[in-house]
Amino acid sequence: MDPSESPAFLPVIAQRFQSIIWSCLDSDLTGTAVFYAERYFALDQHSHDARHLYATSLLREGQTYPALCVVDISRQDQCSGCLELKAKCCNILGRYRQAREALEEASKELANTPSTSTSTRTARQSPDLAAMHCRSGAMALKGNLQSIAANSFRQALSMNPLIWEAFEGLCALGSIPEIDELFPPLTDPVKHITDEATSKPSGPVATGAGFFTPEAANAANLFRGFKPEVNQLQPFRIPVPPLGPRDSLASNESSFRFADTTFQQAHRISRSQTTVPGSTQHVTRPLSSADEAGPMPKKLRSTAPQHALKPSKPLKLPIEDPLKKPLASSKAGISAAKSIGVNNVITRRSTRLLSGAGSKHSSKALTRDRRKQQGHARSRSVESDEDGEVANSPSPPGMTSSPRSEKSPSPWTLGQEQAAQATYEIEVADKYIYDLMRQFARVIRALSMYDSQQCLNEVELLPHIQQRTPWVLSVVGRAHYDKGHYVAAERAFKAVRTLEPYRLWDMEVYSTLLWHLQRPVELSFLAQELLNIDPRSPQAWIAIGNLFSLQKERAQALTCFRRATQMDPSCAYAYTLSGHETIDEDLEKAVTFFQSALRVDPRHYNAWYGLGTCYLRMSKLRLAEYHFRKAVEIHPKNAVLLGCVGMVVERRGDQEGARALFDKAVGISPENALVRYRRAKILISVKEYKAAIKDLEQLHNTSPDESNVVFQLAKVYRLMGDEVKSAQFLAIARDISPKSIGKIKKLLDTAKDESGDDRMDEG
């Protein structure tokens, strides 16, 4: 069963998410915070804690409009926290009147429903070691220091596998091990009751860095397997939730919408952020980073049923019940327990052992012994409380050491059960978040390796509620785009725009997709919206440049692409588009643009492809093949790249090698017209006319107005001796392209067994 669907586990999962997100924000890992905040918000869109954390993470990441979109909901669903975040966003955007109005509304709500809670969250002053390694790797990646960046990211993940930005950095470098190797799977948690559950507090302890880290011996320590050293405390630990009454997080199965969703007012108090007005939970003292989880053992004692505090019937030993075992045996057991310093209840035999033969004198002696032991136990209990070691017992100190307890059911059974259940729920929540991260890691790994079909397959394995988030739909759009399925990619990006209309991420890919689909109206609308959202974003200027390129205004397109590089010098895509825009006019200048893109991102296969195209036009076949093959190494399942390598190999005279490459390309993408057309020409040259006709007929059915295909059909029918069909297709070619009349006459003048001149070929 999915733990997120169980009301018992949802509050624990929520608090784990909250602690991870705040730890990321305190360490300036805003990208990781946004990733987990979106997962948390998708899990429960009715939670104000999830909404506030998602908006805060977006705001810290610099995505002001998306953050405003999250909290700018209907007034009846807004709380004071939503209004405060709205005021922050409006202040950044220069909407001071709206910011003032939002703050006034927040003040009124706080005045009408004052909060009685004093819970606070102590922010850390400096990041931990894992976060510093991750940020160091990010700087090295921008500086094109790939080996140093890879080492830094691996060190960060070895210390804390939940740092998403470190994994994305490895993906950007192409140095991606298997997920099970990088993130080993964890076994399912098992609920168990031990003596440690009553002798040791189950709450977390704080590291010197300020993160929440369970004790090394605590079963709730999820990542104990990732510790380089036994005593080294790891970051991003999450406080143990209280065992009091919990609110259940209702998972929203509706679509991801901001404006139309009715949100319920949350009455939970998050330990990891400020209190939401209207909260009904009372906290008796402020919580700091050192004791954020609160006094857990005290909580266990207070939540025990009151009837457990009363002496039960088995504690009354009938005097007339004889003893089966001599009294000395019982005294020896008590002495042994004292010698080993056991503070909790000594496990003793049940009352069934008291049914043997005995006398009244032995019973009286046992009673006196019990009173003596009771006095000693009471003094030890008082000393233990003074030292701060509170026993997890629902019984008063006077009852804890009664010798009757070894002859009866243990009065700590309920306390042990509660402690074990708390530990079990924490372990289940930790494993749920860890497994969810592993599932997303499989998705982004497949995408970064350009294994688009595998990426889509991994997306299908994600929880259904997570599949409808903007991040996942954007990944789906990019995967379809890399496969060349432009219509499916367009549907995915439209869904992203519906769910998050102010999103900037991946919109440069969407604008290029609209360029390929020849959609000037949609592209113009997208460019205007992106420019209104953030005029300093490279995505906006790339969209405008694509619009000018679609309108054949190359000078204006180049200006926009150059502007995009000024906004973000690390934007390799803008350099690549500039190269493609100048490739028909100035090959040397295009080469410079492509090389600039590779200096920023050596894995940008579009730039390798652009360089190969430039060198092919320069007739530098060796350099062209080298750069095309480098592009294929990065994107091995791209049919166009394989076709380009085949074309160069064909020009070198290796027709068998070229045919093998074309066959592989057609197998990867049967609907790709370019590689099928190139293969048909190879088949004609080796006199396999029937196979060539099959490919050309299929191309003619899908693109009847393509003059090159019609001309090749006329030629192959002429070579086969079918003059009628050859004449028919030559007439069609003349009607489609009147400029080809000279080539048609030249074909008619050649012998039937010659292949003719292919210089007419425009594709």
N, C-alpha and C positions, 0 to 999 in steps of 0.2 A: 504494500500500500504506500502511496505517496504521502510522506509526512506532512506536506503542505496542505493536504486535504483533510487532515485530522485536527479538530478543534483543540486537542490536548497539546499538540506540538506547535501550533501556529504562533502562540505568544513567545515561545522560546526561540523559534526561528527568527521572529521579528526582532527580538532583542539582540540576537547574534548579528543580524544585518546592521542594526543601528551602531553597534560597537565597531564593526569593521569599517563602516563608512566614515564615522567620526575619526577613527584612527588614521584613515587615508587623508582626510582633510587636514588633520593636524600635521601630517608629514608632507603636505603639499603634493600628494599623489592624486591630483584632482581627476585625472583620466580614470584611474581605478575606482575612485569614489563614484563617478558618474556611472560606470559599468554596474557596480553593485547596487547603486540607488535605483537604477532602472529595473534591475531584477526584483528588488524589494517592492517597488511601486507597482510592477506588474502583478506581483503576488497578492497585493491588497490595495486597490485604488481607493477604498473607503477610509483608509488609515491616514490621519493627518500627519502622523510622524513620518510615514513613507513619502507623503506629498512634500513636506517641508525639507526632508533630506534630499529628495530628488531635485527640488528647485535650488536648494543651497549648493549642491554639487555642480549643477549647470552654471550657476552664477559664478562660482569660484573658477570654473573652467573658462569663463569669458563668454558663455552663451547666454547673453542677457535676455534676448527675446524668447528663446525656448523656456528659460526659467520663469519669465513673466507669464507665459502661456500656461504653465503648470498651476500657478496660484491664482490666476485671474479667472476665477470661476464665478458662479452665481453668488450673490451676496448672502443668501440664506445658508449656503454651504461653507462660507468662509469663516475661519476662526481668526483670532487676533494674530496668530503666527502667520497665516496666509496673508493678512493685511500688511504685516510688517515686512515680509519678503517682497510683496508687491511694491511697497514704498521704496525699498532698496533698488529694485529694478527700475522703477520710474525715475528715481534720482540719477541713476547712471545714464539713462536715456535722455535726461534733460526735461522730463515731464514733471516739473516741480509742483504744479497745481494738483495733479493726480497723486503725487507722493504725499503732499500735505493732507489731502482728503483721506487717503488710506490710513495715515497715522492717526488722524482724528477718530476715524471709525474704530481703530484698534484700541485707542484710549477709552472710548465709550464702552466698548465690550469688556475691557478689563475693569472699569469702574463698576459696571453692573454685575459682573460675575467675578469678584476677586478670587484669586487662587490662594488656597490655604497651604499649599505645598511649598517647601523650601528646597526641593531637590535641585542640584546644580551639577554641572559637568566641568571638571578641571581639564583644560586643554593642555597638551604637552608643549613644552617650550622649544624642543628640538627634535628632529626626526630620529628614528632608530637606525641601526646600521644597515638593515635590509633596504629601507627606503633611500638611504644615501647611495647605496650601490646602484639602485635602479635609476636614480636621477643622474648619477655619474655616467651610467651607460647611455642614457638619453642624450647627454651632451656629447659623448664620444660618437654616437651614431650621427648626429648632426655635423660633426667635424670629420665624418668619413673615416673614423678610426674603428674599423669593423671588428678586428680581433679584440681590442680593448673593450668595445661595447658588448660583445658577446660574453666575455668573461665577467663583466660587471652584472649583466642580466642573469647569468647563471648563478653567481654568488647571491644575488637578491632572492632568487627562487629557492635556492637551497636553504636559506634562512627563513623564508616565508613564502610558501607556494601560492598564497592568495593575492600576490601583487600582480594584477592583470597587465599593467603597463610593461613589466619586465618580460612577460610572455609575448606581448605584442611586439616588443623590440626584437626578440629572437626571430619572430616571424618575418619582420621587415628585413632582417639580415639573411634570411633563408637558412639559418642554422637551427633547424627544428627537429629535435629527436622525437621518438615515439611518445605518445601521451602517457602510456603506462610506464615508460621509463622515466619520464620527467615528473609525472604525478602518479606514483604507485597507488593502486586501488586500496581502499580500506575495508576491513571486515565489518560485518553488521554488528552494531552494539548489542550487548546482552545484559539484561538487568540482573544484578546479583546483589546479595546482602552479605556483608562481611562485618567483622568487628570494627574495621576502620571507619565504617559508615557512621558509627556512633562515637568513636573516639577522636576522630579528626574532623574539623570543620570543612564543609564542602565548598565554601566560598573561595573566590579567587584571591590571589595576592598580587600586589603591584610590583612591577619591575622598577629598576631605577630610572628607566626611560619613561615611565608613566603609562605603559600599556598594561592591559589586564592579562595576567598570566596565571593559570591554575598551577597548583603545586605539582612538582615533578611526579609525585606518587599518586596524584589524583587521577581517577579514571576518566575525568572529563577533559584531560589534556589531549586534544585531537591530534596535534602534530608532533607528538613525542618522537615519532620515527624520523623526523626531519632535523633533529637537533644534532649539530656537529659535536657537541660535548654534552655530557650528562647534566651538568649543572648550569649550562647556558640557557638563559631564559629567552624565549622567542616572542616577537611582537604580534600584534593583532589578535591578542587573546580577548575573549569576550566575557563579560561578567555573568555570573550565574544568576538566573532570574529568580525572583522570590517565589516561594511555594504557596503564597496566598491565592485568593481567587483571581482567575485570569479572564480577560476578555478574549473572545475568539475572533480571529481575523477572517472575515468572509471573503473568499476568493471571488473576484468578479469575472464572470464568463462572457460578459458583453465585450464589444469591440473597444479598442483603446481610444477613447474620446475624452476630450477635456471639457468642451463646452456643454455637452448634452448629458453628462453623467451626473446623477444626483448623489452627493456624498453625504454620509452620515457624520454627525459631530462625534469626534473621538473623545472618549472619557478616560483614556489611558494616559499615564504619565511616563514619558520616556526618560530613562536614566541618562540617556546620552544627549539630551538637548533640553532646552528650556521648557517650562510647563505650559501646556495648552490651557487656556482659561476654561472654566467649567469642569475642571477635573474633580473627581470625587475621591480619589485616593489621597490619603494623608501620610506624610513622611515626617517622622519626629525630629530628624536632624538632617543637616546638609550632607550630601554625598560627595565625596571627592574621588579622585582617580585612585586613591589608595584603598578605599573601601566602598567602591561604587555599588557593589552587590548587596551591601547592608549586612547586618549581623545574621548570617544564615542559621547558625545553631539556635539562636534565640527565636528565629522565625519558625524553626521546626518545633520548638517547644510550644510556642503560642498557637500553632495551628493544630495541635493534637486535640482530639475530643476530650471533653471535660471528664467523661466517665473513666478515662484511663488514669486519671489522677487519684481515683478512689481505690482503696485496697480491695482487691477482688477476693472472692470466697476461697480460692485455693491458698491464700496467704494464712488462713486460720487453720492451724494444724490440730486435728482432734487429739486430745491428750491420751485417749485410750488407744490410738493407733500405735501399734508396736513398730519398732525399727527393724528393718532387715539387715542393716549394716551397723557396726559398732559406732559409737559416738566419736571415738578417736579418729576414725577415718574422715569424718566431717571437719573436725578441728584441723587435721593435717592439711586438708584441702584449702582451708581459709588461710593458714599460715603460708602455704606455698603461694597463694595469690598475692598476699602482702609482699612477699619477697620479690616478686617480679614487678611490682608497682602498677598493677592494673587499676585504673581509675573507674572504669565502667563496671557493669554488673558481671560477676563471675558466673560463668555458665555452670549450672548445677543439675543434679539429677531431679527428676520430676517427683510428684507426690506418690507415684506408684511405688517408689522405693521405701516409703514409710509404712507400708502395710505389713511388715514382718513382725516377728515376736519382739517384745520389749516389756518395760515395766514403767510404773509411774515415776520411779526415781530417775530413770533415764530421760523421761519426757521433761521433768523439771530441770534437769541439768541442761538439756537442750535449750529450754526457754531462757535460762540464765545466760547461756553462751550467746544466744541470739541477741539479748539486750546489750551485752558487752560489745559484740561486733557492730551493733547498730550505732552505738556511741562513737566508735572509732570511725565508721564510715561517714557519720555526719561531720565529724571534724575534718576528714579528708575532703569532703565535698565542698565545705566552706573555703578551705585553702585553695582548692582548685579554681573556684570562682574568683577568688581574689587575684590569682595569677592570670586570669583571662582565659583559662581553658574551661569552657563550658561544656558539660557533657550533654549529649543529644538525648536527653531522657525526658519523657513526659511526666515522670513521677517526681514527687518532692524529695529532697535529699534524705529525709528520714526514712524513706521507704527503699532507698536504692541498695542497701547492703543487707537486707533481711535475709537470714539463711533460709527462710521459707521459699525465697525466689529460686533457689536451686532445686527445689522439689516441685515447682509449679511452672506453668507457661510464662515465658519471659515478658515482663511489662514493657520492654523496649521494642517489641515486635513492630508496633505501629510506627515508632520513630525510625527504625531501620528501614521499614518499607517506604516511608516518605523520602528518606535520604537516597535510597536506591532508585526510586522513581525519578527524583530530581536529577541525579547523575545520568540516568538512562535517557531522559528527555534532552539533556544537554548534548550527550553524545550523538543522539539521533539528529538533532538540529545541525550540529557541526558537520556530520557526514552528509547531510542533505545539501548544505552549501558547498561543500568540497566536491561532491559528485556533480552538482549543477555547474560548477566552474569547469570541471573536467569535460563535461558535454560541450560547453561553449568553446573550450580550447580545441576540441576536435574539429569544430566548425571552422574556426578562424585558421587553424593549421592547414586544412584542406584548401581553403580559399587562398592563402598565401602561397601555397604550392601550385596554384592554378589547376587543381583537380576539381573542376566545377561540379561534376556529377557527384563526386564523393561529398562535396560540401553540401549539396542539396539533400543528399541522403542523410547526412548527419543532422541537418535542420529538422527533418521529419522525426527524428528521435528526441527532440527537445520537448519539454512539457508544453502542452497546447497553449497555456496562458502566456508562455514566453515566446511562442512563435508569432504572436500578434504585436510584438513590440517594434518600434522603429528600427532599432539596431538589427534585429533579425531580418526584417523585410528589406533593409538596405543591403545586407549581405546576400540575400536571395537575388536582388536586382543586379548586383555586381557579378554574381556567379553566372546568371543568364547572359549578361553582357559579354563576359569572357568566352562563353560558348558560342557567341554569335546569334543567340536567340533574342533578337531585339524586341519583339512584341511582348514576350514574357517578361523581359526586363522592364519594359515600360509599365506594365501592370504593377509590378512590385514597387517601382519608384512612385507611381501614383498613390499607392496605398501608404507609402511613407509620408508623402506630402499631406495626405488626409489626416494621418494620426499626429504628425508634428509639422505643421505648416511653416514654422520658422526655422527648420533644420537647415544647416549649412553643410554639414559633413556629407561627403559623397555626391554633392550636387554637381560637381565638375564632371563626374561620370555621367550623370543624368543629362546634362546639357550636350555632351558629345553623343550620347545615345539619340537625342532628338535631332542632332545634326545628321546622323546616319539615316534616320527615318525620314528626313526631309520634312520636318514639322516646324516651319518658320513661326507660326502663330503661337504654338505652345512654348517654343524656345524664347520668343520675345517676352511672353508673360513671365516665364521663369527668370529671365535675366533682370527684368524690372523688379520683381519681388526680392530677389537676392540682393540687388543693389540697395533697396530700401531697408532691408534687414541690417546689412553691415556693408557700407561702401568701401571699407578697408579690407574686405575678405577677398582672398584670391579666387574663391569659387564664383563670386559675382562677376569679376572681370573675365574669367575664363568663359562663363556663359555668354557675356556680351561679345567676346571675341569669336565664339562659335557662331553667334548670330550674324556677325559681319561676314564671316567666312562662308556661311550658307548663302549670303547675298552676293558673293563674289567680290566683296570689297576687302581685298587683302591688306591694303595699307592700314585701314582702320582696325582690322583683326589683329595685325601685328602690334599695333599700339596698345590694344587691350591686353594681349598676352604679356607684353613687356611690363605693363602696369601690374599684372598679377605677380610677376617675379619681384617687383619692387615691394609689394605688400608682404610677400613671403619668399625670401631668397631660397628657401629649401623646397620650393614647389617644383619638382622635376617635371610634372605634367605640363606646366606652362611653357617651359623650355622646349619640350617635345612638340607641342602644338605649333610653336613658332617655327620649328624646323620643318614640319610638314607644310606650313603655309608658304615657306620660301623655296621649297624643293624644286618647283617648276621654273623659278626665275634665277636663283643664285645657289648653285650646289655648294659652293665653298661656305657661304653663309649658313646654309642649312646644316652642314657638317659641324660648324661651330656650335649651333644651338643644340644639336643632339649630344655632342661631347659635354656641354655644360649640364645637360640633364643627367648624364651618367656620373659626373662628378658629384652631383647631389645624391643620386640613388643608383648605385651600380646594378640593381636588380630591376630597373625599369626597362622591361623588354621592348616597349614601344620605341625607345631611343635606339636600342640595338637594331631593331628592324629598320628605323629611319636611316641609320648609317649604312646598313646593307643596301638599301635602295639607292642611296647617293652613289656608292661605289659601283653598283651595277650599272647605273646610267653613265658613269665615267669609264665603263668597260674594264674596271679593275676587278676581275672575277675572283681572284684569290681573296682580296679584302672583303668583297661582298659575301662570299661564302662563309668566311670567318665570322662576320658580324651576324649573319642570318643564323648560323649554328649556335652562337652565343644566346641569341633570342630563344631558340628552340630549347636550349638547356634550362632556361628559366621557365618557359611555358611549353612543355613538351607535347601538350595536347591541343595545340593551335594549328588548325589545318592550313591557314594562310601562311604561317611561317614555314611549315613543312613544304608547301607548294613553292615558296620562294627559294628554299634550298634546292628543291628539285629543278627549278628553272635554271639556276646557276650551274648545277651539275650537268644538265642537258646542254648548256652552251659550251661546257668543257668537252663535250663529245661522249660523255658516259650516259648513253640512253638507258641501259639496264638499271643503273643506279638511280637515274631520274624516275624511271617508271616505278621502282620500288617505293620511292618517296611519295609519289603521287598516289599509289595504291594505299599507302598508310594514311595519307591525308584524307582520301575519300572515305576510308573506313572510319575515321574519327568524325568527319562531318560530311555525310552523304549529300546534304543539301547545299554544300558550298559550290557555287558555280565556277569559280576561278580554277580550283584544283581539278575539277572534273573536265573542264575545257582543256587545261594543259595536258591532262592524261590522254584525252582524245587525240590531241596533236601527236603525242608520242606514239600512240597506237597506229596512227596513219603512217608515220615514218617507218615503223617496223612492219607495215603492210598487214596489220590485223584490222581489216576494214569493218567486219561485222561488230566487233567490240567497240570500235570507234563510233559507228553509227548509233549503237545503243546509247552511248554517253551523249552524243550530239542531239539525238531525238529527245532525250529527257531534258536537256537544256533548252531546246526549242519549244517544248511544251510549257516550261516555266517562264521563259523569256522569249516570246515570239518575235519581238522587235529588235533583237540583238543581231546586227548585220554580220558580225564575225562568225557567229554560230551558223547562220544560213550559208555563208560563203564556204565554210568548211564542209557542210553537208553537200553542197554542190560539187565540191572538189572530190570528196570520197566516192560519191556516186559515179562521177566521171571515171575515176580510177577503177571502179568495179565494172565499168562498161554500160551502165544504165544512163544513156544519153537523155532519156525523157525526164527522169527525175532531176538530173543534173541541170537541165535547161529550166525546169520549173523553179528550182531554188535560186538559180542565177537571176531569174526575172524578179523573184521576191527580194533578193539582195539589192538589185538595182533600184527597186521601188523604195526600199528602206533607206538606202544610202546612195543617192545619185552620184556622189563623188567617186564611187568605186567602179565606174564604168571602165576606166583604164585597166584596173586590175582584172576585171572580168574578161576583157579582150585578151589580156596576156595569158590568163588561164586557158582560154579557148585555143590559143595558138600553141600551147605546150602539148607534148606527147601525152598519151593517155597513161603511160606507165611512169611518168615523172610526177613528183610531189608538187611542183609549182613553187611560186614565190609567196612566202608568208608575210612579206613586209606590209601587206594590207592589214594585217592583224593589229587591232587597236587595243586588245586586252591582254 
